[in-house]
Amino acid sequence: MRKKIAVLLMFCLCASLLTACTGGAGTNQLPTIAPMALTDAQQEIVTLLTNPNQEILLFEYTDGVFISIEIWVEIYRYGELIDQRGGLQTLSDAPIEARPIAITITRPGSNEFQWTISIGGATQQGTPWTAEHAYMARAFGPIQEPIEIIDDQEIILYMSRFTTGNVLGTMGDLQWYLENPEALAEFTYTHIIKARLTK
């Protein structure tokens, strides 16, 4: 009987040590930014607010570790940076609590784009940008999965690619373009929404 109790206690001790080790590993994980998880009611509101000339993007990030959050839009023509719009930066002396990030992309005209960026209520609206070309193809979209945040490094939240040709491939991993910017040269225009979070 004592042998059975000793084995049972040993089993419980090993299980508790394994749980403690697993819990400790989670605390060393990098913070992340991801599309905001919406309830059905929230998604219904977003769907009602969205129209064919507007996109609404919502993101959330790990809180309590950042003192600076910056979001901006870069515009490329055949891979060359030609403009930067709608920048917004929040600064704090202490770590910033989690704040929702909302970005709207509106099209006042057929070839016009305007970006509005909001972080926890602070809002910056850029002036409209007009393209010189009409497009035959466009591929666009935000990140789909959580992205690890590395202190003070750029993250791509959204990309919109245009071509005067008639074929565009799927978006794939948006972060790939940070290390391979030369790949943007094949697109007539590219709009990239980037973020930088600093501890």
Disulfide bonds with the S-S distance in Angstrom:
none
